[in-house]
Amino acid sequence: MKPAPFEYVRPSSRAEAVAALATHGDDGKAIAGGQSLVAAMNFRLARPAVLVDLNGATDLDYLRPEGGKLRIGALTRHAAFHRPVVEGPLGVLLARVVRNIAHYPIRQRGTFTGSLAHADPASEWCLVSRTLGAEMVIANTGGERVCAAADFFRGTFTTAVGTEDLLAEARLPLLGPNWRSGFFEFSRRAGDFALAMSLAALEIEGGVIRAARLGVGGVADRPLRLEALEAQLVGQAPSAALFAGMGEAARDLITPTEDIHASADYRRDLIRTVVNRALTQAAS
C-alpha cells in the first residue's frame, strides 16, 4: 500500500520544528529516521496530514557528555553507538545493546529518541532509558520540561509527549568506573523484536554489590525497572546462586503479556532466563 496524502514541512532549526508542530497540532507528526512511522503510514495505520521533517534542524544532531550525563539529540542515529561514544561502562553498554536493534540499514536511519517517542514495549533503548533512570527533554513553544523515564512511558506506543511537543533530547547518567553492565535479549531470529530482554548494571566494589539497576522489556506494555530486586542485590557478593535466585524472583514478580508470538507462561520462563544472564554478564 501507499500512504495517504500529506503535506511536507522541513524546518531548519529546533525552534522552527517546535513552531511547526504547534501550528499543525493533531495533524502534524515529527519524522527523523521514519523506520517505524513510514511503515505505519504505508499500511495506513498512521495518517498524519503534515510531516515535520527534523533532518534539516541540524541543532538537534549532537551527542555529548555534560554535567554527569550523556546528552543525546533528536537526530542521533542508532549507528552512532556502534562504537563506545563515551569512555567507561556506559559507552560499553550502549555499544553492546545497539547490535540487537533490527538490522544495519535500519540502524543507519533510525534515531535514539525516535525509538523512545515510538515507545514500542520491545524497544531496547526504552529499556535502557527506564532502567538507568534517563531524563527526557520535551520542548514546545512554551519552553521545555524534563520528564523522568519512570513518568515518560505510559503504555504501548504511549508517552508523555503531547501533540504539540517535540522529544528534543534524552539524557542518560554516566556510570562511574566501578559499574559493570550486562544485557541479554531473546528473539526468534536476529533483528526480530525481543520476546523478552533484561538489562543489569552493578556497581561492584570490594567484591560486594554497592548499587544495582535491573530492568526487563518486551514482557509488558512498557519497560519495567525491578527496584525491589535491586534492593535485594545491594550488599551481596555476586554469585551464580544469587543471580539464579533473582531470575526466579523476577519470574514470580511479573505477569507478562500474551500475544501471537508467545504465551504468558513462555514469557514468564524467558524472564527468569534473561534476568539471570544479564546479571551474570554484568558481574563477569
Summary of the structure (lengths in Angstrom):
residues: 284
radius of gyration: 19.1
end to end distance: 48.4
largest distance: 61.7
contacts: 978
relative contact order: 0.12
helix: 38%
strand: 27%
